[in-house]
Amino acid sequence: SLRDLLAIQAKQITIENIQKTVAEYYNIRVSDLLSKRRNRSITRPRQIAMSITKELTSHSLPEIGDAFGGRDHTTVIHANKKVSLLKKEDSRFIEDCENIHRLLSL
């Protein structure tokens, strides 16, 4: 039915959806994720958002970089490596990532 189709479409995970969810989770603005600011309170959420985007969408690295304030594709690679590393050593970080995944799948 149309209702089922709309429910499926609503579930589709987009870059915008990921950015909004991560920004809300960390109590920052989406514009902060796209900004050139490099303090940790912004860079960590940005790295998580980039990593989740790479994981859950079919966008290329350059497309993801572009969507995050025109960053280079190598920044996305670095973000992904950093997130993987932090997941190995920081239980709070793992919890944050799992919570964001949960919010995205609601």
Order of alpha helices (4+ residues) and beta strands (2+ residues): alpha-alpha-alpha-alpha-alpha-alpha-alpha
